[in-house]
Amino acid sequence: MDGGVKILTLVFACGLLAGFGVYAIVSSALPDPVHASLYTENAPEPIGPYSQAVRCGDYLFTSGQIGLDPATGNLPPGTVAGEAVQAMENLRAILAEAGLDFSDVVQTRIYLTDLADFDTINAVYGEYFEESYPARAAVQVAGLPKGARVEIEMVAKVR
């Protein structure tokens, strides 16, 4: 190697090391993009030790939402459809806090206390999505918090 190539190699190596050092300093000052909790006042306060949603890498995982009104903390009186609408609105608020909307949702899970309510909840749910729909599961459960009849959770791809 002649002197010019050695100097260029040394300069390149020093620049590379300096770049790694700057990256380490800057990235340590930023919040962890791999795992970050999310909170919005536009959705109900969690009723246990959990976050409304957690971002992990390129995905946002919402906690299950029942139809609690964020202002009162109560379920809406009336029908299971009313509970489903409020649960979806709670999820809309959580997604919005992350800069997302229902078009970013890739998977949902719906928990029902009575599968006889499936068609009603399905009709409400369908009003919030356009094709292409997210993957979904719907299962009957023995009970839900606060006597709710429906709970919905989602996974969304972060933009």
N, C-alpha and C positions, 0 to 999 in steps of 0.2 A: 504494500500500500504506500502510495506517495503521501507527502505531508498534507496536501489539500484534501484528499479523501479522508485522512485521519481526523482532520479538523471538522469536516462536514459530519462525519460519523459522531464525533464527540458533541457537536452542537445539537444534532438530532436527538441523541440520547439524553442530553440535559433538558431539552425542550419537552421530551416525552415524560421524564421524571417530574418536571415542574408542572406539567398538565395534570398528572395524577395527584400531585399535592394540592393544587387548586381545587380539583374535583372533590377530594376528600374533605377539604375545609368547607366548601359550599354545600355539599350534600349533607354534611352533618348538621348544618344549620336549618335545613328544610324539614318539614314534618315527614314522617315515614309514609311514603306513598303506597307501601305494601299493606299497611294495616292502619286504618284511621276510622274512628267512630264519627257518626254524623248525628246532628240534632237539629230539629226545627220546632218552633213554638206552634206551627200550623198543623201539627199532628199531636195526638195525645201523649202525655208524659208516660214513659214506661211504667208499668205497674209491678216491676220486679227488677232484679239486677241484670239488665241487658240494655243494649243500645237500640235506638230506632232503626239504625242501619250501620253497616260496617263496609268500608271500601277495602278490598283486598286485591291488590294488583289491578287488573283491568276490569274488575267486577264489583258491583255494589250488591250486597245481600241485605234485604230488609228483614226486620223481625216481623212476625205475623201481626197483622192489624185486625182487630175486631172493630165493630162500628161505634167506638167511643167518640163522642163529640169532644174535640180538643178544648173547647171553652168550659164545658161543664164536667167532663170526665164521666158522663153517663151514656148508656146506650140510648139510641132514639126509641121513643115509644112506637109501637105499631108492628109493622111487618118485617119479615126476614129480608125483603127487598130493601127496606130502609136501612137495615144494618149493613147489607152488602154495599149499597151506595156510599155510606159513610166510611166503610173500610177502604173502598177504592179511592175516595177523596183523601183519606189519610195517607194512602200510598202515593197518590199524586203529589201531595205536599212534600213527602220525603224524597221522592224522585226529583222534584223541582229544586229542593235544597242542594242536591248533588249536580244540578245543571242538566238533568235528564227528564225524559217523559216516557209515556207508555210504549212508544215506538222503540225504545232502547231495551225493553224487557225481553229476556230470552227464556225465562222459565217462571212458572207460578205454581203454587200449591194452594189448594182450597180445602179447608177442613169444615165439614158440616156436622151438626148434631143430628140431622135427619135427612137422609138421601131423598126423601120426598120433596125437599126444597131445591133439589138440583136444577130443575128447569127454570125456576124463578131466579136463582142466583146466576145461572148460566146466561140468562137474558140480560141481567144487569151488567155482568162481567163483559159480555159481548159489546156493549155500548162504549167501552173504553179502548177497544183495540180495532185495528184494521189489519187486513192481510199484509204481511205474513204474520200469523199468530205465534205467540210464544208456545213452547212446550208446556204441558200442564198435567197436574194430577189433581184429582178430587176424591177425597176419602171421608167416610163417616167416622166420627169420633164419639166417645162416650160423653164428653163434656168439654166446655171451653171456659176461659176465665170470665168472671162476672155474669155468667149465665148467657153469654152470647150464643147465637145460633150459627154464626159463620166467622171464620178467620181466614185471611189471605196473606200469603207472603210471596215475595218476588226476588228474582235475581236479574240484574240489568248489566249490560255491557257499557262500560264507561267510554265516553267519546274521547 
